[in-house]
Amino acid sequence: MYGPFTVFPLLFQKIAPSSLALNPQKPLRCWRSIVFIACLLGVLHTPLARASEEDTPENVWKNVSFPVDNFKRISSLFGWRGRVTNGEGTEFHAGLDLAAPQGAYIRSWADGIIRTVEYDQRCGWHVKIDSGPWVHTYCHISAVAVKVGDIVQAGQIIAAVGATGRATGPHLHWSLRYNGQLVDPYTVLQEMQKAWANR
């Protein structure tokens, strides 16, 4: 159904970020303003759709999962960067690139429903998941384990790492939106790491 994709058995395992080396290879870019950070912190302390009113923000971050197995390093941060393909000019990078081997499992960050499994020239084969106010997208995948309409859990395998679309090597491009607004996934991982460290 999905062209060259290989469908593999679904496995479930919530991955904690606490033991992962999340420090990127380069410092966070200085274009982020104080206003942006203040707004972002407000977003990060809003519970996911499935969380009850009694859940604290810390508990919410414990109920999500690191999105890729066999993670090697952060290969590109969220924000402005030099163009990857020809090195000319700059572009806004709307997600976080997590380098991992070809075929490594990609896992749903949160409970949700599969809204999109499709291809475009930039993102390649990708999966988009709706988790209420949050929408999370997984790009450049080489294999898929879900279809549109499937309900998935945090930590469930949804795809495999690849280099489809505009990519220089195998990695997961992971993007997050809250109520339609982009959120820096690196900051989300930091919040997750803090929550898991206190388990």
C-alpha angles and dihedrals in degrees: 000000000000102000112241094004123126116213113216132185116283115248126185126216127141108222118214118216094208096097096042125103099237098171108118124227092249134033123269110273117260095227090088107104128212088248091055092050091049091052092045093053088054090054093047092056095053113100122241117258094260095051119102123234089254092060115104120220088252091057090049092056090050090059096061130075140228103257105227140042124225091024112190107178146319104273099182133013131222113268140040117349142155115280111273100209103049105003092234119130127336137286137191112252106210098196147023122274114219113191114220136150121281108273097019111148119263114208132201110259093213143002111283150116126280108247102169139024107170148118133253131167096249103040096028115204107355144170125218121198127196115214100171108269090004124076119186125192130197116199140192093027122168099199137020133214100183141055134212111287096027116135112225137188129224108274095023116135110250104162147343131258117261144145103247119146119010103352135129094207143345114308143124117254102202122188132181132199128187114199088341096309122116116247125197106249092204090064089049090053090052090054090048092050091053092049095048092047088062096051 
